[in-house]
Amino acid sequence: MDFSIATLWWVAAGVTVAAELATGTFYLLMLALGLAAGALATHLGLGVSAQVIVAALVGGGATALWHWRRYNQPQSAPARENRDVNLDIGERVNVTAWADDRTARVQYRGSAWTARLAPGAAAAAGEHRVSAVEGNWLVLSPI
């Protein structure tokens, strides 16, 4: 069985897509796009050098564009402070009294939790907001 150059380009693109599915690296998908462009260049009748150039420009350009796009997006908060990860962030709790070590026991979601005061916050009784969750500790900030 004789394979054409276009078939080799398509097989390489398929292998790259399979590798992307196995690893979850979106950059491999951009490189597969470049390999598919090389296959299309073959179908258009371009020479081997032009095919490689088209594949490199499309794959490299798509990878660079994706990297630039990800770099310029705002960074999300760490998981312990991110409401998208932990729905407890931003909820309100009532603190009756703080201990000398800046901890307290609070009732939250039907059970008693140990809470720690956020750095730099004044230890005062009253309503507080959950600013982070560290393990099974709530980090509270005054409202």
N, C-alpha and C positions, 0 to 999 in steps of 0.2 A: 504494500500500500504506500503510495507516494503522497506525502503531505506538502501542501503549498506553504509559502512564507506566511500568508494570511492566517492559515490554520495554526501555525506556531504562535503567532501573535495572540490569537483568540484563546489558545490553550494557556499561554502565559498569563493572560488576563484572568481566566477562570481559576488558575492555581492561586493567583494573588487574592482574588475574592475569597476563595476558600481559606487562605491563611488569615485574612481579615476576620472572617467569621470565627475562626478558632481562637484568635488572640484578642479581638475587640478593638484593634488599633484602626481608627478611622483613616489614618494616613495611608495605610495599605490600599484602601478603597480609592484614594486619589491616584495612587500609582497604577492601579488597575485601569482607571480611566485613561491614563496616558498610554497604557498598552493597547487598549481598545482603539485609541486614536491612531496608533501605529498600524493596527489591522485595517482601519478605514483608509489610511494612506496607501496601504498595499492595494486595496480594492480600487482606489483612484488611479493606480498605475504609477505611483511614484517609485523612485529607486530606493534601494536599501538604505543608503545614507540619509535620504530625505525622510524615510520612515522612522529611523532612529531619532532624527532631529525632532520630528513631530511628536513622537512618543515622549521624548525628554522634555520638550517645551510644555506639552499639555500636562503630563504627570508632575513635573517639577513645579510648574506654575500653579496647578491646583493644590499641591501640597503647601507651597509657600502662601497661597491665598488663605487656605484653611488655617495655617499656623498664625498668620497675621490676624485673622478674624477672632480666633480664640484668645490671642494675646491682648487684644483691645477690648474684650468683654470685661465688665466689672467682676472682680473676684467675689465669690460668695463667702459668707461668714464661716468660721470653723463649725464642724458638726455639732459641737457641744453648745453653740450659741445660735444655731440656724433653725428658724421656725419651720423651714421646709423639711428638715430632718426630724425634729422633735417638737411636737405640737404643744408641749408644756411651756415653751419659751413664750413670754409675754403674758402668761396667766397671772392672776392676782391671788395672793394669800395674805392672811392676817397673822401678824406676829404679836403675841401677848408680851413677851419679854425676851431680851437677849442675854445670854450667859457672858461671863467675863472673857471667854475665848472667842467671842463673836459668832457663836452658833446658837441655834434655837430649834425647838421641836415645833412643827406646825402641822395642822390638819390640812391635807390636800388630797383630793380625789378619794375621800372616804378612809384615809389611813394617815398615820403619823409619819412625817418625814423629818429627817435632819436637814437643817438649812444652814448655810454659811452666808455671811454678809459679804457683798461684793467689795473688792479692794477700794479704799478711798471713801466708802459710804459711812455715814454716821449711824451708830447703833441706836435707833429709836423704835419704840413699839408702834404698831399701826399697820397699815396696808402697804404691802411690798409687791414688786413685780418679779417674776422668775426671769432672770437674765441669762442663765446657763444651767445645764444639768451636767454634773460631773459624777459619773457612776450612779450611786443612789443618794447623792447630795444635791439639794437645790441651792443655787447661788442666787441670792435675792438682792434687789436694788430698791431703795425707797422710791415711792411714787411722788 
